[in-house]
Amino acid sequence: MKMRKCFLLALFQLITSASSATVKAAVAAHLGTNFQRKPLEENSEHGVPDISELPDIASVLFRNVSEAPSVSHLVGVAYNRRNGDLAALRFTLGVSCVGTMLALICFSVLRCQNPVAYQRQRFPEETAEAETIIPASVASVVDMPVVGLFDWVSLVLKTTPEEEIAAAGLDGWCLLEFHRLHRRIFTAICPFAFLVCIMHWYTNRDTYDSDLLGRLDVSVYASDMLATAYPSMVWLVVLISSWHVVTAHDRFIERRFEWLKSLPLPRATTVLVRNIPEEFRSDQSLKDYFGNLFSMDAVQSAYIVRKTGSLPYLVEELEQANYSLALAKRAWEKQGCPGPDEASCSYLAGCQQRRLKLAKHVAEAQDKIERAVADRDRTICSSSGFVTFNSELSQRLASREQYRRDITEFCLDAPPDPSDVIYKNLSEDELGSTTWAVVGWFCYLAIFLFWVPVVVVISSWTSLASIEQASPFVRELIEKHPQYLSVLTGVFSTAALKLFLAFLPWMLLAVIERFSNLKANALAQLRLQSWYATFLIIFVLLVTTLGRGLTATVATILKDPSSVLETLSKNLPETSHFYFNYVVLGWFTLAVELLRITNLLKWLFFRHACGFEADVAKQYCEPEDQTSYGMGARTALVVLMSAITFSFCTTSPLILPLAVVYFVLGDIVYGYLLIFAESKKPDLGGEFWMQAVQQVLMILLLYVLIMASILVAKSPDNWLPSASAVSALLVLYWAWRRVNNLAFDSLPLEELVKASRAKQAEKQHWSGHYVQPELKPEVLNE
């Protein structure tokens, strides 16, 4: 938390140090007006407008919107050129291919040199669970030793879905299957897209001032052949995509039911209880209440979430003391275990005394909290708790009942994974969490509204002119090689967008964790996926429709709603070449992610600088940063690539093979990371899949609207092509109904009973306990 505050302060100082002209340009871009005019100050005293002037202010906004720079220009989205884009794409392909190959080779070499850093390590507390939950075949695949430079590719390709689910969880398998789904869809569309490319080339054959890349796009629409081909292509894309989505979703439902059947104890037999009345806010009282309702034999245990105050911070200090003690012991052993008169021995004794003192404080705090819970102390006992039953059937019956006339009391829900529970949020009152949720919505709104000024500030520093002033080498390079001017301009113009988007997941996740009363960290990733994907689609793909800013665009839409479709048909197809390069550069970013640079540096530090054993250093360097490399951010990026490809698959079909390469590479990269390298994360059982599939269906809806708007714009006197394209929404509606009508949340009763009896016949291993980690006796161990 302190690091985050320091980073925010540094970022604030960095932004405020910008020149006044840059800040003025940012404000002008955000408001959609020319800052120099100051229309309000001319007619108001001391710069404060009168209420009667508000209509004039709105008219000034509409009148001056054309004078401000567009958002697409600010973030570097370039429009197609008749000549030069093919050379730029060749350059991008060369750079991306070479960079991808170098990254893959570097990863293979680093993996051979440092196998522990790039291979999953099951920690001691996971051994017992792995022996009972993970099949032996899966464990052998995960623990496969490094035998060759590129043997990891064959390992990824040989894994089965069962092995993927066992090693990476159902959410991990869903991310891999999401890549394969798009690979299958776009591969099936490619032959038809090839025919559309031929039609584009034939239609544009007389356009001699365009290069080959421009002739393969929809630049001229005067052929009756295309008036028939485009609606047909829309139907083919929607039919193929809907069929593949529904088929993949059916397979997912089968995997989901198998996941529910194999849910480990105690999660399978536990319910989360919210809004517990005060008279039942103790472990024994809560257990007795449900025991009186379902019989005492049906209830195994109950746990009230404690308000532990400063105890978590004491436990953190104790963990830091354990770390310092380990370093002191290592230094003492390296020096040959000297006597008590030596400095290293004195430092070791000081670390031991500090650790014993902190352990004593933690033990006293734990004992005090437990005594307060027994007395039902209101300052300690929260309104949330967990009740564990002896069977899945009892848990199912308990979770579906209304317990009191006041429906807000005893609200039961499915519990998250025991290792993923956010007990601090569960201990908060409902009123306080609702207030913070409202504040969180205002934070989301602020991010959406004020991102343009921030990008303007950053782009003023990353423009080619600024780089030339700061680096004479770049200026000399351009003077000697003017052919590189367009390439460098494109690279530096998108630097602001890339830099801002790199910090965007961090900002969104910070708002989610602070202001959303979520019960599990995995749910924060799910919320991040929703917001991040929405932001990327609006401000990366649909950025050309934003005009001079989000606020000005909303005002324009309110004034003329039909302008949205007109803007889509006019601007979006003319930026396809930019997104060609965007997808191609995605190959390189995937390969770089395989390197796990941050985790490798951490492992090398703990292994060589601190002198830890390889397995111990592996524990300290895991997990990876969940802000940028968690399930939420990764799924959102796949959704963005899906939206880009669908949006241009008809007007610029060349994007399809580029996207197929991206999804194939993503399947391989994440297939290794999730199964063989990264630690297994708490599983939501496919919630990411459900959300991502809904987003893909919305993307298909957007695709149909884009194509219909293009057909209307190119052939305003003929409504039949656009009507034919819009009629494909009937197929999309069928796919949406099919996806949402299948049972998802829980097992059918007969399958639940069979799974419960099978578990009772076997000895089941308990995967964790619903106890706050700072209250566990294990925290006192050295």
VONU-694722 format. One record per residue (C-alpha): residue in three letters; z, x, y. Coordinates in steps of 0.1 Angstrom, whole numbers, padded with zeros to 4 digits, always signed. Example, Ala and Ser with C-alpha at 12.3 -4.5 7.8 and 13.67 -1.06 7.14 Angstrom:
VONU-694722
ala+0078+0123-0045ser+0071+0137-0011
end
This chain:
VONU-694722
met+0000+0000+0000lys+0008+0029+0024met-0026+0044+0016arg-0043+0012+0024lys-0025+0009+0057cys-0034+0044+0067phe-0070+0038+0057leu-0072+0006+0078leu-0057+0025+0107ala-0083+0053+0104leu-0111+0028+0101phe-0099+0010+0132gln-0098+0043+0152leu-0132+0052+0139ile-0147+0019+0151thr-0130+0019+0185ser-0142+0054+0192ala-0178+0042+0193ser-0196+0042+0226ser-0193+0012+0249ala-0231+0007+0247thr-0229+0004+0209val-0201-0021+0211lys-0220-0041+0236ala-0250-0042+0213ala-0228-0053+0185val-0215-0082+0204ala-0250-0091+0216ala-0263-0091+0180his-0234-0112+0168leu-0237-0138+0195gly-0275-0139+0194thr-0277-0132+0232asn-0285-0104+0255phe-0252-0088+0266gln-0266-0077+0300arg-0272-0113+0312lys-0236-0124+0312pro-0246-0161+0317leu-0210-0173+0317glu-0197-0149+0344glu-0223-0159+0369asn-0211-0195+0371ser-0174-0192+0364glu-0145-0176+0383his-0130-0145+0367gly-0154-0148+0338val-0137-0180+0324pro-0162-0208+0318asp-0155-0244+0327ile-0156-0270+0300ser-0184-0288+0318glu-0206-0257+0313leu-0205-0258+0275pro-0239-0276+0271asp-0255-0250+0293ile-0238-0222+0272ala-0254-0237+0240ser-0288-0239+0256val-0285-0202+0267leu-0277-0193+0231phe-0308-0210+0219arg-0329-0196+0247asn-0319-0160+0243val-0318-0159+0205ser-0353-0144+0204glu-0343-0115+0226ala-0316-0101+0203pro-0324-0077+0175ser-0327-0094+0141val-0301-0089+0114ser-0328-0077+0090his-0338-0050+0115leu-0302-0039+0119val-0295-0035+0082gly-0329-0017+0076val-0348-0044+0057ala-0384-0035+0065tyr-0414-0058+0064asn-0444-0050+0043arg-0471-0028+0058arg-0508-0029+0049asn-0508+0008+0042gly-0481+0033+0034asp-0458+0012+0012leu-0475+0023-0020ala-0468+0060-0011ala-0432+0051-0002leu-0428+0034-0036arg-0442+0063-0054phe-0418+0086-0036thr-0389+0063-0045leu-0400+0061-0081gly-0401+0099-0083val-0367+0104-0066ser-0351+0077-0087cys-0366+0088-0120val-0357+0125-0114gly-0322+0116-0102thr-0317+0093-0132met-0328+0119-0157leu-0306+0146-0141ala-0276+0122-0140leu-0281+0114-0177ile-0284+0150-0186cys-0253+0160-0166phe-0234+0132-0183ser-0245+0144-0217val-0235+0180-0209leu-0201+0170-0194arg-0194+0147-0223cys-0199+0176-0247gln-0178+0200-0226asn-0150+0174-0219pro-0151+0149-0248val-0116+0135-0241ala-0125+0126-0205tyr-0155+0106-0216gln-0142+0090-0248arg-0117+0061-0250gln-0082+0072-0259arg-0059+0048-0276phe-0025+0053-0263pro+0006+0052-0285glu+0016+0017-0275glu-0019+0005-0285thr-0019+0020-0320ala+0000-0008-0337glu-0022-0034-0320ala-0054-0016-0329glu-0044-0014-0366thr-0041-0052-0368ile-0065-0066-0343ile-0094-0042-0342pro-0113-0039-0375ala-0115-0005-0392ser-0153-0004-0387val-0149-0009-0350ala-0121+0017-0347ser-0143+0042-0365val-0172+0036-0340val-0150+0039-0310asp-0133+0071-0322met-0166+0087-0333pro-0165+0124-0324val-0191+0140-0302val-0217+0156-0325gly-0248+0159-0302leu-0261+0160-0267phe-0276+0125-0267asp-0258+0110-0297trp-0242+0085-0274val-0275+0066-0270ser-0277+0060-0307leu-0240+0049-0307val-0247+0023-0281leu-0278+0010-0298lys-0261+0007-0332thr-0231-0014-0321thr-0229-0050-0332pro-0217-0080-0310glu-0185-0081-0331glu-0178-0045-0324glu-0185-0050-0287ile-0161-0079-0285ala-0134-0061-0304ala-0137-0029-0283ala-0145-0043-0249gly-0132-0079-0251leu-0153-0111-0247asp-0157-0104-0209gly-0171-0070-0217trp-0196-0084-0242cys-0206-0111-0217leu-0215-0084-0191leu-0237-0067-0217glu-0252-0100-0228phe-0259-0109-0192his-0281-0078-0189arg-0298-0087-0221leu-0304-0123-0210his-0323-0111-0179arg-0342-0085-0199arg-0354-0112-0223ile-0363-0136-0194phe-0382-0112-0173thr-0400-0096-0203ala-0412-0131-0213ile-0424-0138-0178cys-0442-0105-0174pro-0475-0115-0192phe-0479-0146-0170ala-0470-0125-0139phe-0497-0101-0149leu-0523-0129-0146val-0509-0138-0112cys-0513-0102-0101ile-0550-0103-0111met-0554-0135-0091his-0537-0119-0061trp-0560-0089-0064tyr-0591-0111-0067thr-0580-0132-0037asn-0573-0101-0016arg-0603-0081-0028asp-0620-0082+0006thr-0589-0070+0024tyr-0600-0034+0029asp-0572-0024+0053ser-0545-0029+0026asp-0535-0006-0002leu-0532-0016-0038leu-0496-0027-0035gly-0505-0050-0006arg-0534-0066-0026leu-0511-0075-0055asp-0489-0095-0032val-0493-0130-0017ser-0508-0121+0017val-0538-0144+0017tyr-0535-0180+0004ala-0569-0197+0007ser-0579-0200-0030asp-0577-0232-0049met-0570-0211-0079leu-0537-0200-0065ala-0529-0236-0055thr-0529-0244-0092ala-0515-0211-0104tyr-0483-0211-0083pro-0470-0245-0094ser-0478-0236-0130met-0460-0203-0126val-0429-0221-0112trp-0429-0244-0142leu-0432-0214-0166val-0404-0194-0149val-0381-0224-0149leu-0389-0234-0185ile-0385-0198-0199ser-0354-0191-0179ser-0337-0224-0187trp-0345-0221-0225his-0331-0186-0226val-0300-0195-0206val-0292-0225-0228thr-0298-0205-0259ala-0276-0176-0247his-0249-0201-0236asp-0249-0217-0271arg-0243-0182-0286phe-0216-0176-0260ile-0197-0208-0269glu-0196-0197-0306arg-0182-0164-0295arg-0157-0182-0272phe-0144-0203-0300glu-0140-0173-0323trp-0121-0156-0294leu-0098-0186-0291lys-0092-0186-0328ser-0082-0149-0328leu-0061-0151-0297pro-0031-0128-0304leu+0006-0138-0302pro+0024-0147-0281arg-0005-0157-0258ala-0018-0182-0284thr+0015-0201-0286thr+0028-0198-0250val+0024-0220-0219leu+0029-0211-0183val+0052-0236-0166arg+0052-0241-0128asn+0074-0261-0104ile+0104-0261-0127pro+0133-0283-0113glu+0164-0263-0102glu+0186-0276-0130phe+0163-0259-0156arg+0158-0226-0140ser+0174-0204-0166asp+0161-0191-0199gln+0185-0212-0220ser+0181-0244-0199leu+0144-0242-0200lys+0144-0237-0238asp+0168-0265-0244tyr+0147-0289-0223phe+0115-0283-0243gly+0136-0282-0275asn+0150-0316-0269leu+0114-0329-0264phe+0097-0312-0293ser+0127-0302-0315met+0145-0268-0314asp+0125-0255-0344ala+0092-0259-0324val+0104-0237-0294gln+0108-0200-0300ser+0118-0187-0266ala+0117-0193-0229tyr+0116-0170-0199ile+0122-0177-0162val+0104-0155-0138arg+0129-0135-0118lys+0128-0126-0081thr+0135-0089-0086gly+0134-0079-0049ser+0133-0041-0046leu+0136-0034-0083pro+0099-0028-0088tyr+0100-0001-0061leu+0130+0015-0078val+0110+0016-0110glu+0081+0032-0092glu+0104+0059-0079leu+0118+0064-0114glu+0082+0068-0128gln+0075+0093-0100ala+0107+0111-0109asn+0096+0113-0146tyr+0063+0127-0134ser+0080+0154-0113leu+0103+0162-0142ala+0073+0167-0165leu+0057+0191-0140ala+0090+0210-0136lys+0094+0213-0174arg+0058+0226-0177ala+0064+0252-0150trp+0097+0262-0166glu+0080+0266-0200lys+0051+0287-0185gln+0077+0311-0171gly+0092+0317-0205cys+0122+0293-0201pro+0143+0315-0177gly+0181+0312-0172pro+0200+0290-0148asp+0199+0316-0121glu+0161+0313-0117ala+0145+0291-0091ser+0124+0272-0117cys+0155+0263-0137ser+0173+0251-0106tyr+0143+0229-0096leu+0143+0215-0132ala+0180+0207-0130gly+0175+0190-0096cys+0147+0168-0111gln+0168+0159-0140gln+0197+0148-0118arg+0174+0128-0095arg+0160+0110-0126leu+0194+0102-0140lys+0205+0088-0107leu+0175+0066-0104ala+0178+0054-0140lys+0214+0044-0133his+0204+0024-0103val+0176+0007-0122ala+0200-0002-0151glu+0225-0016-0127ala+0199-0037-0109gln+0186-0051-0142asp+0221-0061-0154lys+0228-0078-0120ile+0196-0098-0122glu+0203-0109-0158arg+0238-0121-0149ala+0223-0141-0120val+0198-0158-0142ala+0225-0169-0166asp+0243-0185-0136arg+0210-0201-0124asp+0212-0183-0090arg+0187-0198-0067thr+0180-0165-0050ile+0170-0149-0083cys+0155-0177-0105ser+0120-0188-0095ser+0103-0221-0102ser+0079-0205-0128gly+0084-0195-0164phe+0069-0191-0198val+0077-0212-0230thr+0067-0198-0263phe+0063-0221-0293asn+0062-0214-0330ser+0027-0227-0335glu-0006-0233-0317leu-0004-0270-0324ser+0029-0274-0306gln+0016-0254-0277arg-0015-0277-0275leu+0006-0308-0275ala+0030-0295-0249ser+0002-0283-0226arg-0014-0318-0223glu+0016-0340-0216gln+0031-0354-0183tyr+0068-0347-0183arg+0081-0366-0153arg+0072-0394-0130asp+0067-0368-0103ile+0035-0351-0115thr+0042-0320-0094glu+0071-0311-0117phe+0066-0292-0149cys+0029-0283-0144leu+0017-0265-0175asp-0012-0241-0178ala-0027-0215-0202pro-0010-0181-0197pro-0028-0149-0190asp-0026-0118-0210pro+0011-0105-0210ser+0000-0071-0196asp-0019-0088-0168val+0005-0112-0153ile+0013-0110-0116tyr+0050-0119-0116lys+0054-0115-0079asn+0030-0143-0072leu+0046-0165-0098ser+0080-0160-0081glu+0067-0174-0048asp+0072-0210-0037glu+0042-0233-0036leu+0045-0240+0001gly+0044-0203+0010ser+0014-0197-0013thr-0005-0226+0002thr+0000-0212+0037trp-0012-0177+0027ala-0042-0193+0011val-0053-0209+0044val-0049-0175+0061gly-0071-0160+0033trp-0099-0185+0041phe-0098-0174+0077cys-0101-0138+0066tyr-0132-0146+0045leu-0147-0164+0075ala-0140-0133+0097ile-0157-0110+0072phe-0188-0133+0071leu-0190-0136+0109phe-0182-0101+0121trp-0200-0080+0096val-0231-0077+0118pro-0212-0060+0147val-0197-0035+0122val-0231-0027+0107val-0245-0022+0142val-0218+0003+0150ile-0224+0022+0118ser-0262+0020+0121ser-0260+0036+0156trp-0246+0067+0138thr-0270+0067+0108ser-0302+0061+0127leu-0329+0088+0124ala-0326+0096+0162ser-0288+0102+0158ile-0294+0124+0127glu-0320+0144+0146gln-0296+0151+0175ala-0268+0161+0151ser-0290+0182+0128pro-0318+0203+0142phe-0329+0210+0106val-0340+0173+0102arg-0359+0175+0135glu-0377+0206+0125leu-0385+0191+0091ile-0402+0161+0107glu-0422+0182+0131lys-0435+0203+0103his-0440+0175+0079pro-0447+0142+0098gln-0456+0125+0065tyr-0419+0123+0058leu-0411+0103+0089ser-0415+0069+0073val-0395+0079+0043leu-0366+0094+0062thr-0366+0064+0086gly-0363+0040+0056val-0335+0060+0040phe-0314+0064+0071ser-0320+0028+0083thr-0305+0015+0050ala-0276+0039+0051ala-0255+0015+0073leu-0260-0013+0049lys-0252+0008+0019leu-0221+0022+0036phe-0208-0012+0046leu-0215-0027+0012ala-0195+0001-0004phe-0164-0010+0015leu-0171-0047+0011pro-0156-0052-0024trp-0125-0034-0012met-0121-0057+0018leu-0127-0088-0003leu-0103-0078-0030ala-0076-0069-0005val-0078-0104+0009ile-0078-0120-0025glu-0048-0100-0037arg-0028-0106-0005phe-0035-0142+0002ser-0044-0158-0031asn-0015-0168-0053leu-0032-0158-0086lys-0013-0155-0118ala-0033-0125-0132asn-0052-0095-0120ala-0083-0105-0140leu-0084-0137-0120ala-0086-0116-0089gln-0117-0100-0104leu-0132-0134-0111arg-0126-0145-0075leu-0141-0112-0063gln-0172-0119-0084ser-0177-0152-0067trp-0173-0141-0031tyr-0191-0107-0036ala-0221-0123-0052thr-0223-0149-0025phe-0221-0122+0002leu-0247-0100-0014ile-0272-0129-0019ile-0269-0140+0017phe-0268-0107+0035val-0290-0086+0012leu-0316-0110-0001leu-0316-0137+0025val-0310-0114+0054thr-0344-0121+0069thr-0335-0158+0073leu-0305-0150+0094gly-0325-0143+0125arg-0302-0127+0151gly-0269-0134+0135leu-0250-0158+0113thr-0236-0179+0141ala-0270-0182+0158thr-0286-0191+0125val-0261-0218+0118ala-0267-0232+0153thr-0305-0231+0148ile-0301-0249+0114leu-0280-0276+0131lys-0307-0281+0157asp-0336-0281+0132pro-0326-0282+0095ser-0363-0279+0084ser-0364-0244+0099val-0347-0230+0068leu-0376-0236+0045glu-0401-0225+0071thr-0382-0192+0076leu-0380-0187+0039ser-0417-0191+0034lys-0425-0169+0064asn-0401-0140+0062leu-0390-0135+0026pro-0423-0128+0009glu-0432-0103+0036thr-0402-0080+0026ser-0410-0076-0011his-0418-0039-0009phe-0383-0031+0005tyr-0368-0048-0025phe-0391-0029-0049asn-0374+0003-0036tyr-0340-0014-0037val-0344-0022-0074val-0358+0012-0083leu-0329+0030-0065gly-0306+0008-0086trp-0316+0029-0117phe-0301+0060-0101thr-0269+0042-0091leu-0264+0030-0127ala-0269+0065-0141val-0244+0080-0116glu-0218+0054-0126leu-0220+0068-0161leu-0207+0102-0148arg-0173+0087-0139ile-0169+0114-0113thr-0135+0102-0100asn-0120+0099-0135leu-0134+0133-0144leu-0119+0150-0114lys-0085+0134-0121trp-0086+0146-0157leu-0096+0181-0147phe-0067+0182-0122phe-0041+0170-0146arg-0055+0191-0174his-0058+0224-0156ala-0039+0223-0124cys-0009+0205-0138gly-0012+0220-0173phe-0009+0186-0192glu-0023+0182-0227ala-0057+0166-0229asp-0043+0132-0241val-0016+0131-0215ala-0041+0139-0187lys-0063+0111-0201gln-0035+0086-0195tyr-0030+0097-0159cys-0068+0094-0150glu-0072+0059-0163pro-0083+0032-0155glu-0113+0035-0131asp-0112+0020-0097gln-0113-0018-0103thr-0125-0025-0068ser-0160-0011-0073tyr-0161-0007-0110gly-0143-0038-0122met-0158-0067-0140gly-0161-0087-0107ala-0181-0062-0087arg-0203-0053-0117thr-0212-0089-0125ala-0219-0096-0088leu-0244-0068-0086val-0262-0081-0117val-0263-0115-0101leu-0279-0099-0069met-0306-0082-0090ser-0313-0115-0107ala-0317-0132-0074ile-0340-0105-0060thr-0362-0106-0091phe-0365-0144-0094ser-0372-0147-0056phe-0402-0123-0058cys-0414-0128-0095thr-0443-0150-0084thr-0453-0138-0049ser-0448-0101-0059pro-0449-0099-0097leu-0448-0061-0097ile-0410-0064-0093leu-0406-0077-0129pro-0412-0045-0148leu-0390-0026-0123ala-0362-0052-0130val-0367-0050-0168val-0361-0012-0166tyr-0329-0018-0145phe-0314-0043-0170val-0323-0021-0200leu-0306+0008-0184gly-0277-0013-0174asp-0272-0025-0210ile-0271+0011-0222val-0249+0024-0194tyr-0223-0003-0196gly-0226-0004-0234tyr-0212+0031-0235leu-0187+0027-0206leu-0171-0005-0218ile-0170+0004-0255phe-0166+0041-0258ala-0152+0054-0225glu-0131+0030-0204ser-0098+0015-0215lys-0099-0021-0227lys-0090-0045-0199pro-0072-0079-0201asp-0096-0106-0212leu-0103-0140-0197gly-0124-0150-0226gly-0157-0155-0209glu-0148-0169-0175phe-0172-0144-0159trp-0200-0157-0181met-0194-0193-0171gln-0194-0184-0134ala-0224-0161-0136val-0245-0187-0155gln-0238-0213-0129gln-0249-0187-0102val-0282-0180-0122leu-0289-0217-0122met-0284-0218-0084ile-0307-0189-0081leu-0334-0207-0100leu-0329-0237-0076leu-0333-0213-0047tyr-0365-0199-0064val-0380-0234-0066leu-0372-0241-0030ile-0387-0208-0019met-0419-0215-0038ala-0421-0251-0026ser-0417-0239+0010ile-0445-0213+0005leu-0468-0239-0009val-0461-0262+0020ala-0466-0235+0046lys-0499-0223+0030ser-0513-0257+0023pro-0498-0282+0047asp-0525-0308+0041asn-0521-0309+0004trp-0487-0320-0009leu-0496-0320-0046pro-0489-0282-0053ser-0454-0283-0036ala-0445-0316-0053ser-0455-0301-0087ala-0433-0271-0080val-0403-0293-0070ser-0407-0314-0101ala-0395-0283-0121leu-0360-0292-0109leu-0359-0318-0137val-0359-0290-0163leu-0333-0271-0143tyr-0311-0302-0142trp-0314-0305-0179ala-0302-0269-0183trp-0273-0275-0159arg-0262-0306-0179arg-0265-0287-0212val-0244-0258-0200asn-0217-0280-0185asn-0214-0305-0213leu-0204-0280-0240ala-0167-0277-0246phe-0153-0244-0233asp-0116-0245-0224ser-0100-0251-0258leu-0107-0254-0295pro-0114-0287-0311leu-0082-0300-0328glu-0094-0296-0363glu-0104-0259-0357leu-0072-0253-0340val-0052-0265-0370lys-0072-0243-0394ala-0067-0213-0372ser-0030-0219-0368arg-0025-0222-0406ala-0045-0190-0412lys-0023-0171-0387gln+0008-0184-0404ala-0004-0172-0437glu-0009-0137-0424lys+0015-0114-0406gln+0005-0114-0370his+0013-0086-0346trp+0026-0095-0312ser+0005-0082-0284gly+0031-0078-0256his+0059-0101-0244tyr+0062-0123-0213val+0089-0102-0196gln+0086-0086-0162pro+0078-0049-0167glu+0106-0038-0143leu+0132-0056-0165lys+0121-0041-0198pro+0146-0015-0213glu+0116+0008-0219val+0114+0017-0182leu+0146+0037-0186asn+0130+0060-0211glu+0120+0095-0200
end
